[in-house]
Amino acid sequence: MPYFEDFTVGQTASFGQYEVTRDEVLEFGRRWDPQPFHLSDEGAADTYFGGLSASGWHTCAMTMAMTVAEWDKSEGGTLGAIGVDHLRWLRPVHPGDVLRLEAEIIETRPSGSRPDMGSVRSRNTVYNQKGEPVMRFEPIVLYRRRGA
């Protein structure tokens, strides 16, 4: 995982490749978001979704899996997050979609009370295999500082 000092405003990154499976969409839907359009094609047929679609919360979870896999490639460490701003689900995510993430650092702030950490805000967009944005959000993540 990266350190706070590894981030600068304007820095961008593109990473991840998460294939959305039908079984995973159904399992998540049954357990956490049992609305008809997350449970069957028939339940979604006459909706905005047009077919079985992943829950937006499932899309968040898949994005988190891609993010942690990327963090695991470097040293340092996240200390968790203090929140997410401006979360928007822009398009349905369907089984067979392949997701990836693009992030732009928009703010870095050393902690005023904890010299061992700082916060990083990024503008993140998740895309499907067609290059269409499916989700956008701004997480605020806490990172360890080097040498702290």
VMD Tcl script that builds the backbone (N, CA, C; Angstrom):
set m [mol new atoms 444]
animate dup $m
set s [atomselect $m all]
$s set {name element resname resid chain x y z} {
  {N N MET 1 A 0.834 -1.182 0.000}
  {CA C MET 1 A 0.000 0.000 0.000}
  {C C MET 1 A 0.877 1.244 0.000}
  {N N PRO 2 A 0.459 2.276 -0.660}
  {CA C PRO 2 A 1.277 3.487 -0.747}
  {C C PRO 2 A 1.261 4.297 0.550}
  {N N TYR 3 A 2.223 5.193 0.661}
  {CA C TYR 3 A 2.289 6.157 1.752}
  {C C TYR 3 A 1.652 7.467 1.307}
  {N N PHE 4 A 1.307 8.301 2.277}
  {CA C PHE 4 A 0.734 9.615 2.008}
  {C C PHE 4 A 1.602 10.411 1.032}
  {N N GLU 5 A 2.915 10.356 1.225}
  {CA C GLU 5 A 3.842 11.143 0.391}
  {C C GLU 5 A 3.899 10.676 -1.055}
  {N N ASP 6 A 3.313 9.536 -1.355}
  {CA C ASP 6 A 3.317 9.023 -2.730}
  {C C ASP 6 A 2.281 9.713 -3.616}
  {N N PHE 7 A 1.449 10.573 -3.026}
  {CA C PHE 7 A 0.358 11.205 -3.769}
  {C C PHE 7 A 0.605 12.693 -3.974}
  {N N THR 8 A 0.296 13.198 -5.178}
  {CA C THR 8 A 0.339 14.629 -5.471}
  {C C THR 8 A -0.930 15.011 -6.219}
  {N N VAL 9 A -1.395 16.215 -5.983}
  {CA C VAL 9 A -2.597 16.699 -6.662}
  {C C VAL 9 A -2.354 16.677 -8.171}
  {N N GLY 10 A -3.311 16.155 -8.900}
  {CA C GLY 10 A -3.218 16.040 -10.354}
  {C C GLY 10 A -2.740 14.685 -10.830}
  {N N GLN 11 A -2.144 13.922 -9.939}
  {CA C GLN 11 A -1.673 12.576 -10.281}
  {C C GLN 11 A -2.864 11.708 -10.673}
  {N N THR 12 A -2.682 10.864 -11.690}
  {CA C THR 12 A -3.747 9.957 -12.126}
  {C C THR 12 A -3.244 8.517 -12.139}
  {N N ALA 13 A -4.183 7.622 -12.053}
  {CA C ALA 13 A -3.881 6.192 -12.135}
  {C C ALA 13 A -5.064 5.491 -12.781}
  {N N SER 14 A -4.764 4.459 -13.532}
  {CA C SER 14 A -5.792 3.623 -14.141}
  {C C SER 14 A -5.425 2.180 -13.833}
  {N N PHE 15 A -6.362 1.440 -13.266}
  {CA C PHE 15 A -6.031 0.079 -12.873}
  {C C PHE 15 A -7.290 -0.769 -12.722}
  {N N GLY 16 A -7.046 -2.054 -12.539}
  {CA C GLY 16 A -8.118 -2.999 -12.267}
  {C C GLY 16 A -8.663 -3.655 -13.506}
  {N N GLN 17 A -9.173 -4.828 -13.289}
  {CA C GLN 17 A -9.924 -5.562 -14.304}
  {C C GLN 17 A -10.772 -6.559 -13.536}
  {N N TYR 18 A -12.031 -6.250 -13.371}
  {CA C TYR 18 A -12.930 -7.082 -12.584}
  {C C TYR 18 A -14.071 -7.540 -13.475}
  {N N GLU 19 A -14.140 -8.833 -13.722}
  {CA C GLU 19 A -15.224 -9.370 -14.539}
  {C C GLU 19 A -16.432 -9.683 -13.662}
  {N N VAL 20 A -17.548 -9.108 -14.011}
  {CA C VAL 20 A -18.797 -9.266 -13.264}
  {C C VAL 20 A -19.458 -10.566 -13.705}
  {N N THR 21 A -19.721 -11.455 -12.751}
  {CA C THR 21 A -20.346 -12.737 -13.093}
  {C C THR 21 A -21.821 -12.754 -12.680}
  {N N ARG 22 A -22.571 -13.519 -13.396}
  {CA C ARG 22 A -24.001 -13.673 -13.102}
  {C C ARG 22 A -24.207 -14.233 -11.696}
  {N N ASP 23 A -23.440 -15.268 -11.344}
  {CA C ASP 23 A -23.591 -15.887 -10.018}
  {C C ASP 23 A -23.331 -14.875 -8.909}
  {N N GLU 24 A -22.307 -14.058 -9.078}
  {CA C GLU 24 A -21.977 -13.060 -8.059}
  {C C GLU 24 A -23.071 -12.000 -7.938}
  {N N VAL 25 A -23.614 -11.554 -9.078}
  {CA C VAL 25 A -24.698 -10.566 -9.063}
  {C C VAL 25 A -25.912 -11.125 -8.321}
  {N N LEU 26 A -26.268 -12.369 -8.629}
  {CA C LEU 26 A -27.421 -12.997 -7.977}
  {C C LEU 26 A -27.182 -13.193 -6.480}
  {N N GLU 27 A -25.993 -13.666 -6.127}
  {CA C GLU 27 A -25.688 -13.897 -4.714}
  {C C GLU 27 A -25.728 -12.596 -3.912}
  {N N PHE 28 A -25.084 -11.553 -4.430}
  {CA C PHE 28 A -25.097 -10.273 -3.730}
  {C C PHE 28 A -26.526 -9.740 -3.632}
  {N N GLY 29 A -27.266 -9.811 -4.736}
  {CA C GLY 29 A -28.642 -9.330 -4.743}
  {C C GLY 29 A -29.512 -10.044 -3.718}
  {N N ARG 30 A -29.434 -11.375 -3.694}
  {CA C ARG 30 A -30.242 -12.141 -2.738}
  {C C ARG 30 A -29.890 -11.768 -1.301}
  {N N ARG 31 A -28.614 -11.602 -1.041}
  {CA C ARG 31 A -28.189 -11.375 0.341}
  {C C ARG 31 A -28.337 -9.925 0.794}
  {N N TRP 32 A -27.986 -8.974 -0.052}
  {CA C TRP 32 A -27.857 -7.589 0.406}
  {C C TRP 32 A -28.807 -6.583 -0.246}
  {N N ASP 33 A -29.352 -6.878 -1.413}
  {CA C ASP 33 A -30.179 -5.889 -2.118}
  {C C ASP 33 A -31.234 -6.623 -2.943}
  {N N PRO 34 A -32.196 -7.285 -2.267}
  {CA C PRO 34 A -33.131 -8.186 -2.959}
  {C C PRO 34 A -34.248 -7.475 -3.722}
  {N N GLN 35 A -33.880 -6.611 -4.624}
  {CA C GLN 35 A -34.854 -5.981 -5.513}
  {C C GLN 35 A -34.934 -6.810 -6.792}
  {N N PRO 36 A -36.083 -6.822 -7.454}
  {CA C PRO 36 A -36.296 -7.724 -8.599}
  {C C PRO 36 A -35.231 -7.623 -9.694}
  {N N PHE 37 A -34.729 -6.427 -9.978}
  {CA C PHE 37 A -33.758 -6.256 -11.072}
  {C C PHE 37 A -32.366 -6.754 -10.711}
  {N N HIS 38 A -32.151 -7.138 -9.445}
  {CA C HIS 38 A -30.889 -7.757 -9.022}
  {C C HIS 38 A -31.043 -9.262 -8.828}
  {N N LEU 39 A -32.257 -9.781 -9.079}
  {CA C LEU 39 A -32.535 -11.189 -8.788}
  {C C LEU 39 A -32.841 -12.039 -10.011}
  {N N SER 40 A -33.261 -11.409 -11.126}
  {CA C SER 40 A -33.571 -12.190 -12.333}
  {C C SER 40 A -33.710 -11.278 -13.541}
  {N N ASP 41 A -33.535 -11.882 -14.717}
  {CA C ASP 41 A -33.765 -11.132 -15.958}
  {C C ASP 41 A -35.230 -10.748 -16.080}
  {N N GLU 42 A -36.102 -11.646 -15.668}
  {CA C GLU 42 A -37.546 -11.375 -15.747}
  {C C GLU 42 A -37.929 -10.197 -14.849}
  {N N GLY 43 A -37.353 -10.163 -13.659}
  {CA C GLY 43 A -37.643 -9.073 -12.736}
  {C C GLY 43 A -37.117 -7.734 -13.204}
  {N N ALA 44 A -36.131 -7.771 -14.093}
  {CA C ALA 44 A -35.528 -6.535 -14.586}
  {C C ALA 44 A -36.030 -6.138 -15.971}
  {N N ALA 45 A -36.754 -7.028 -16.637}
  {CA C ALA 45 A -37.119 -6.839 -18.041}
  {C C ALA 45 A -37.813 -5.517 -18.328}
  {N N ASP 46 A -38.753 -5.115 -17.494}
  {CA C ASP 46 A -39.527 -3.905 -17.764}
  {C C ASP 46 A -39.048 -2.713 -16.953}
  {N N THR 47 A -37.792 -2.730 -16.560}
  {CA C THR 47 A -37.232 -1.626 -15.775}
  {C C THR 47 A -36.189 -0.875 -16.588}
  {N N TYR 48 A -35.718 0.189 -16.034}
  {CA C TYR 48 A -34.627 0.987 -16.600}
  {C C TYR 48 A -33.419 0.113 -16.922}
  {N N PHE 49 A -33.205 -0.969 -16.139}
  {CA C PHE 49 A -32.014 -1.798 -16.260}
  {C C PHE 49 A -32.049 -2.698 -17.485}
  {N N GLY 50 A -33.229 -3.121 -17.923}
  {CA C GLY 50 A -33.362 -3.912 -19.133}
  {C C GLY 50 A -32.917 -5.361 -19.016}
  {N N GLY 51 A -32.331 -5.735 -17.934}
  {CA C GLY 51 A -31.857 -7.095 -17.685}
  {C C GLY 51 A -31.202 -7.133 -16.324}
  {N N LEU 52 A -30.859 -8.317 -15.890}
  {CA C LEU 52 A -30.231 -8.488 -14.592}
  {C C LEU 52 A -29.061 -7.516 -14.440}
  {N N SER 53 A -29.040 -6.791 -13.329}
  {CA C SER 53 A -27.962 -5.821 -13.103}
  {C C SER 53 A -27.452 -5.929 -11.684}
  {N N ALA 54 A -26.182 -5.586 -11.535}
  {CA C ALA 54 A -25.558 -5.585 -10.216}
  {C C ALA 54 A -26.115 -4.441 -9.386}
  {N N SER 55 A -26.251 -4.674 -8.107}
  {CA C SER 55 A -26.579 -3.605 -7.175}
  {C C SER 55 A -25.480 -2.546 -7.233}
  {N N GLY 56 A -25.857 -1.310 -7.038}
  {CA C GLY 56 A -24.848 -0.254 -6.949}
  {C C GLY 56 A -23.878 -0.519 -5.813}
  {N N TRP 57 A -24.401 -1.082 -4.725}
  {CA C TRP 57 A -23.535 -1.410 -3.581}
  {C C TRP 57 A -22.573 -2.528 -3.938}
  {N N HIS 58 A -23.004 -3.431 -4.797}
  {CA C HIS 58 A -22.116 -4.483 -5.294}
  {C C HIS 58 A -21.017 -3.862 -6.152}
  {N N THR 59 A -21.381 -2.893 -6.980}
  {CA C THR 59 A -20.386 -2.199 -7.795}
  {C C THR 59 A -19.353 -1.526 -6.894}
  {N N CYS 60 A -19.800 -0.943 -5.796}
  {CA C CYS 60 A -18.856 -0.363 -4.820}
  {C C CYS 60 A -17.918 -1.431 -4.274}
  {N N ALA 61 A -18.458 -2.599 -3.928}
  {CA C ALA 61 A -17.643 -3.678 -3.362}
  {C C ALA 61 A -16.629 -4.198 -4.386}
  {N N MET 62 A -17.036 -4.339 -5.635}
  {CA C MET 62 A -16.105 -4.791 -6.673}
  {C C MET 62 A -14.996 -3.767 -6.874}
  {N N THR 63 A -15.362 -2.488 -6.805}
  {CA C THR 63 A -14.374 -1.421 -6.933}
  {C C THR 63 A -13.388 -1.459 -5.779}
  {N N MET 64 A -13.877 -1.719 -4.586}
  {CA C MET 64 A -12.982 -1.829 -3.426}
  {C C MET 64 A -12.002 -2.972 -3.614}
  {N N ALA 65 A -12.466 -4.099 -4.152}
  {CA C ALA 65 A -11.575 -5.235 -4.401}
  {C C ALA 65 A -10.466 -4.847 -5.377}
  {N N MET 66 A -10.794 -4.106 -6.432}
  {CA C MET 66 A -9.765 -3.651 -7.382}
  {C C MET 66 A -8.787 -2.704 -6.713}
  {N N THR 67 A -9.309 -1.821 -5.867}
  {CA C THR 67 A -8.471 -0.826 -5.195}
  {C C THR 67 A -7.480 -1.493 -4.250}
  {N N VAL 68 A -7.943 -2.421 -3.439}
  {CA C VAL 68 A -7.050 -3.102 -2.495}
  {C C VAL 68 A -5.991 -3.905 -3.246}
  {N N ALA 69 A -6.376 -4.552 -4.347}
  {CA C ALA 69 A -5.394 -5.286 -5.155}
  {C C ALA 69 A -4.307 -4.347 -5.664}
  {N N GLU 70 A -4.673 -3.128 -6.029}
  {CA C GLU 70 A -3.679 -2.147 -6.493}
  {C C GLU 70 A -2.805 -1.676 -5.337}
  {N N TRP 71 A -3.409 -1.386 -4.190}
  {CA C TRP 71 A -2.637 -0.956 -3.019}
  {C C TRP 71 A -1.609 -2.005 -2.620}
  {N N ASP 72 A -1.978 -3.270 -2.744}
  {CA C ASP 72 A -1.099 -4.361 -2.325}
  {C C ASP 72 A 0.189 -4.438 -3.136}
  {N N LYS 73 A 0.275 -3.690 -4.227}
  {CA C LYS 73 A 1.470 -3.701 -5.065}
  {C C LYS 73 A 2.576 -2.787 -4.544}
  {N N SER 74 A 2.308 -1.991 -3.522}
  {CA C SER 74 A 3.315 -1.036 -3.052}
  {C C SER 74 A 3.392 -1.045 -1.529}
  {N N GLU 75 A 4.430 -0.396 -1.016}
  {CA C GLU 75 A 4.626 -0.312 0.432}
  {C C GLU 75 A 3.736 0.767 1.034}
  {N N GLY 76 A 3.727 0.821 2.354}
  {CA C GLY 76 A 2.975 1.848 3.061}
  {C C GLY 76 A 1.717 1.257 3.647}
  {N N GLY 77 A 0.683 2.057 3.692}
  {CA C GLY 77 A -0.548 1.492 4.209}
  {C C GLY 77 A -1.655 2.490 4.405}
  {N N THR 78 A -2.839 2.042 4.077}
  {CA C THR 78 A -4.020 2.842 4.349}
  {C C THR 78 A -4.436 2.616 5.797}
  {N N LEU 79 A -5.016 3.623 6.372}
  {CA C LEU 79 A -5.524 3.556 7.740}
  {C C LEU 79 A -7.044 3.614 7.749}
  {N N GLY 80 A -7.645 3.322 6.607}
  {CA C GLY 80 A -9.095 3.388 6.482}
  {C C GLY 80 A -9.512 4.648 5.742}
  {N N ALA 81 A -10.777 4.903 5.736}
  {CA C ALA 81 A -11.316 6.079 5.044}
  {C C ALA 81 A -12.228 6.835 5.996}
  {N N ILE 82 A -12.342 8.135 5.749}
  {CA C ILE 82 A -13.247 8.930 6.578}
  {C C ILE 82 A -14.567 9.209 5.883}
  {N N GLY 83 A -14.663 8.779 4.624}
  {CA C GLY 83 A -15.941 8.948 3.944}
  {C C GLY 83 A -15.812 8.922 2.444}
  {N N VAL 84 A -16.978 9.008 1.799}
  {CA C VAL 84 A -17.087 9.053 0.349}
  {C C VAL 84 A -18.077 10.157 0.017}
  {N N ASP 85 A -17.677 11.044 -0.856}
  {CA C ASP 85 A -18.561 12.120 -1.300}
  {C C ASP 85 A -18.962 11.891 -2.755}
  {N N HIS 86 A -20.117 12.425 -3.108}
  {CA C HIS 86 A -20.572 12.508 -4.502}
  {C C HIS 86 A -20.668 11.152 -5.192}
  {N N LEU 87 A -21.145 10.129 -4.505}
  {CA C LEU 87 A -21.322 8.813 -5.109}
  {C C LEU 87 A -22.489 8.854 -6.089}
  {N N ARG 88 A -22.203 8.429 -7.327}
  {CA C ARG 88 A -23.245 8.377 -8.358}
  {C C ARG 88 A -23.092 7.091 -9.157}
  {N N TRP 89 A -24.219 6.385 -9.342}
  {CA C TRP 89 A -24.258 5.237 -10.228}
  {C C TRP 89 A -24.768 5.750 -11.569}
  {N N LEU 90 A -23.944 5.681 -12.586}
  {CA C LEU 90 A -24.222 6.339 -13.857}
  {C C LEU 90 A -24.875 5.445 -14.901}
  {N N ARG 91 A -24.573 4.151 -14.860}
  {CA C ARG 91 A -25.121 3.177 -15.798}
  {C C ARG 91 A -25.257 1.841 -15.086}
  {N N PRO 92 A -26.183 1.019 -15.541}
  {CA C PRO 92 A -26.274 -0.326 -14.971}
  {C C PRO 92 A -25.010 -1.138 -15.261}
  {N N VAL 93 A -24.675 -2.003 -14.330}
  {CA C VAL 93 A -23.576 -2.959 -14.492}
  {C C VAL 93 A -24.210 -4.330 -14.633}
  {N N HIS 94 A -23.870 -5.016 -15.714}
  {CA C HIS 94 A -24.489 -6.300 -16.038}
  {C C HIS 94 A -23.475 -7.440 -15.971}
  {N N PRO 95 A -23.957 -8.663 -15.763}
  {CA C PRO 95 A -23.054 -9.807 -15.861}
  {C C PRO 95 A -22.328 -9.782 -17.209}
  {N N GLY 96 A -21.041 -10.071 -17.165}
  {CA C GLY 96 A -20.221 -10.027 -18.377}
  {C C GLY 96 A -19.451 -8.730 -18.530}
  {N N ASP 97 A -19.871 -7.683 -17.847}
  {CA C ASP 97 A -19.100 -6.432 -17.891}
  {C C ASP 97 A -17.742 -6.650 -17.238}
  {N N VAL 98 A -16.756 -5.913 -17.713}
  {CA C VAL 98 A -15.416 -5.926 -17.115}
  {C C VAL 98 A -15.137 -4.498 -16.665}
  {N N LEU 99 A -14.942 -4.339 -15.367}
  {CA C LEU 99 A -14.778 -3.018 -14.770}
  {C C LEU 99 A -13.309 -2.654 -14.590}
  {N N ARG 100 A -13.021 -1.372 -14.674}
  {CA C ARG 100 A -11.701 -0.832 -14.360}
  {C C ARG 100 A -11.905 0.529 -13.715}
  {N N LEU 101 A -10.869 1.039 -13.079}
  {CA C LEU 101 A -10.972 2.275 -12.308}
  {C C LEU 101 A -9.958 3.295 -12.784}
  {N N GLU 102 A -10.370 4.535 -12.863}
  {CA C GLU 102 A -9.462 5.659 -13.091}
  {C C GLU 102 A -9.617 6.616 -11.927}
  {N N ALA 103 A -8.485 7.059 -11.383}
  {CA C ALA 103 A -8.500 7.946 -10.217}
  {C C ALA 103 A -7.616 9.152 -10.476}
  {N N GLU 104 A -8.068 10.300 -10.003}
  {CA C GLU 104 A -7.275 11.530 -10.045}
  {C C GLU 104 A -7.218 12.095 -8.631}
  {N N ILE 105 A -6.022 12.370 -8.150}
  {CA C ILE 105 A -5.860 12.958 -6.829}
  {C C ILE 105 A -6.270 14.426 -6.906}
  {N N ILE 106 A -7.207 14.829 -6.047}
  {CA C ILE 106 A -7.681 16.214 -6.085}
  {C C ILE 106 A -7.333 16.987 -4.809}
  {N N GLU 107 A -6.878 16.274 -3.762}
  {CA C GLU 107 A -6.485 16.975 -2.533}
  {C C GLU 107 A -5.630 16.046 -1.671}
  {N N THR 108 A -4.578 16.592 -1.103}
  {CA C THR 108 A -3.800 15.895 -0.081}
  {C C THR 108 A -3.703 16.823 1.111}
  {N N ARG 109 A -3.817 16.242 2.297}
  {CA C ARG 109 A -3.790 17.076 3.492}
  {C C ARG 109 A -3.119 16.320 4.643}
  {N N PRO 110 A -1.957 16.814 5.104}
  {CA C PRO 110 A -1.360 16.203 6.292}
  {C C PRO 110 A -2.274 16.451 7.490}
  {N N SER 111 A -2.352 15.493 8.384}
  {CA C SER 111 A -3.181 15.660 9.572}
  {C C SER 111 A -2.576 16.728 10.472}
  {N N GLY 112 A -3.413 17.603 11.004}
  {CA C GLY 112 A -2.952 18.618 11.937}
  {C C GLY 112 A -2.760 18.076 13.343}
  {N N SER 113 A -3.427 16.986 13.663}
  {CA C SER 113 A -3.352 16.444 15.017}
  {C C SER 113 A -2.601 15.116 15.094}
  {N N ARG 114 A -2.407 14.476 13.962}
  {CA C ARG 114 A -1.715 13.179 13.932}
  {C C ARG 114 A -0.598 13.238 12.903}
  {N N PRO 115 A 0.626 13.519 13.312}
  {CA C PRO 115 A 1.722 13.670 12.350}
  {C C PRO 115 A 2.079 12.385 11.618}
  {N N ASP 116 A 1.530 11.253 12.053}
  {CA C ASP 116 A 1.828 9.971 11.409}
  {C C ASP 116 A 0.892 9.654 10.241}
  {N N MET 117 A -0.040 10.573 9.911}
  {CA C MET 117 A -0.986 10.288 8.830}
  {C C MET 117 A -1.381 11.542 8.064}
  {N N GLY 118 A -1.989 11.300 6.914}
  {CA C GLY 118 A -2.554 12.360 6.095}
  {C C GLY 118 A -3.731 11.813 5.310}
  {N N SER 119 A -4.552 12.704 4.783}
  {CA C SER 119 A -5.713 12.263 3.999}
  {C C SER 119 A -5.522 12.610 2.527}
  {N N VAL 120 A -6.070 11.752 1.686}
  {CA C VAL 120 A -5.998 11.918 0.235}
  {C C VAL 120 A -7.410 11.790 -0.312}
  {N N ARG 121 A -7.837 12.811 -1.045}
  {CA C ARG 121 A -9.144 12.782 -1.717}
  {C C ARG 121 A -8.884 12.571 -3.205}
  {N N SER 122 A -9.632 11.644 -3.780}
  {CA C SER 122 A -9.498 11.415 -5.219}
  {C C SER 122 A -10.869 11.437 -5.878}
  {N N ARG 123 A -10.858 11.712 -7.168}
  {CA C ARG 123 A -12.073 11.631 -7.977}
  {C C ARG 123 A -11.949 10.343 -8.781}
  {N N ASN 124 A -12.787 9.381 -8.462}
  {CA C ASN 124 A -12.690 8.041 -9.055}
  {C C ASN 124 A -13.855 7.793 -9.996}
  {N N THR 125 A -13.540 7.223 -11.145}
  {CA C THR 125 A -14.564 6.828 -12.106}
  {C C THR 125 A -14.329 5.372 -12.465}
  {N N VAL 126 A -15.396 4.584 -12.401}
  {CA C VAL 126 A -15.356 3.183 -12.794}
  {C C VAL 126 A -15.956 3.090 -14.193}
  {N N TYR 127 A -15.262 2.364 -15.070}
  {CA C TYR 127 A -15.688 2.201 -16.454}
  {C C TYR 127 A -15.961 0.733 -16.749}
  {N N ASN 128 A -16.863 0.487 -17.709}
  {CA C ASN 128 A -17.055 -0.869 -18.212}
  {C C ASN 128 A -16.129 -1.094 -19.404}
  {N N GLN 129 A -16.207 -2.269 -19.998}
  {CA C GLN 129 A -15.320 -2.638 -21.102}
  {C C GLN 129 A -15.536 -1.792 -22.351}
  {N N LYS 130 A -16.638 -1.087 -22.444}
  {CA C LYS 130 A -16.906 -0.209 -23.586}
  {C C LYS 130 A -16.355 1.196 -23.359}
  {N N GLY 131 A -15.764 1.418 -22.184}
  {CA C GLY 131 A -15.263 2.748 -21.860}
  {C C GLY 131 A -16.347 3.680 -21.348}
  {N N GLU 132 A -17.509 3.132 -21.019}
  {CA C GLU 132 A -18.610 3.932 -20.491}
  {C C GLU 132 A -18.466 4.060 -18.977}
  {N N PRO 133 A -18.609 5.264 -18.436}
  {CA C PRO 133 A -18.558 5.400 -16.982}
  {C C PRO 133 A -19.806 4.784 -16.353}
  {N N VAL 134 A -19.598 3.966 -15.319}
  {CA C VAL 134 A -20.727 3.331 -14.645}
  {C C VAL 134 A -20.900 3.829 -13.215}
  {N N MET 135 A -19.830 4.393 -12.630}
  {CA C MET 135 A -19.919 4.913 -11.263}
  {C C MET 135 A -18.844 5.973 -11.074}
  {N N ARG 136 A -19.183 6.980 -10.265}
  {CA C ARG 136 A -18.225 8.043 -9.936}
  {C C ARG 136 A -18.367 8.359 -8.457}
  {N N PHE 137 A -17.234 8.632 -7.793}
  {CA C PHE 137 A -17.263 8.947 -6.367}
  {C C PHE 137 A -15.946 9.574 -5.941}
  {N N GLU 138 A -15.946 10.207 -4.770}
  {CA C GLU 138 A -14.754 10.849 -4.221}
  {C C GLU 138 A -14.480 10.313 -2.820}
  {N N PRO 139 A -13.597 9.317 -2.712}
  {CA C PRO 139 A -13.246 8.823 -1.380}
  {C C PRO 139 A -12.201 9.724 -0.718}
  {N N ILE 140 A -12.210 9.736 0.595}
  {CA C ILE 140 A -11.203 10.439 1.394}
  {C C ILE 140 A -10.540 9.372 2.252}
  {N N VAL 141 A -9.302 9.043 1.902}
  {CA C VAL 141 A -8.609 7.907 2.509}
  {C C VAL 141 A -7.449 8.407 3.355}
  {N N LEU 142 A -7.258 7.779 4.507}
  {CA C LEU 142 A -6.143 8.089 5.397}
  {C C LEU 142 A -4.976 7.160 5.090}
  {N N TYR 143 A -3.773 7.739 5.024}
  {CA C TYR 143 A -2.557 6.956 4.759}
  {C C TYR 143 A -1.500 7.246 5.807}
  {N N ARG 144 A -0.657 6.238 6.055}
  {CA C ARG 144 A 0.516 6.428 6.909}
  {C C ARG 144 A 1.483 7.372 6.234}
  {N N ARG 145 A 2.235 8.114 7.033}
  {CA C ARG 145 A 3.297 8.953 6.497}
  {C C ARG 145 A 4.617 8.198 6.629}
  {N N ARG 146 A 5.499 8.421 5.692}
  {CA C ARG 146 A 6.817 7.778 5.727}
  {C C ARG 146 A 7.573 8.213 6.956}
  {N N GLY 147 A 8.225 7.251 7.582}
  {CA C GLY 147 A 9.074 7.564 8.724}
  {C C GLY 147 A 8.350 7.929 9.995}
  {N N ALA 148 A 7.031 7.864 9.981}
  {CA C ALA 148 A 6.263 8.236 11.183}
  {C C ALA 148 A 6.242 7.101 12.175}
}
mol reanalyze $m
mol bondsrecalc $m
mol representation Tube
mol addrep $m
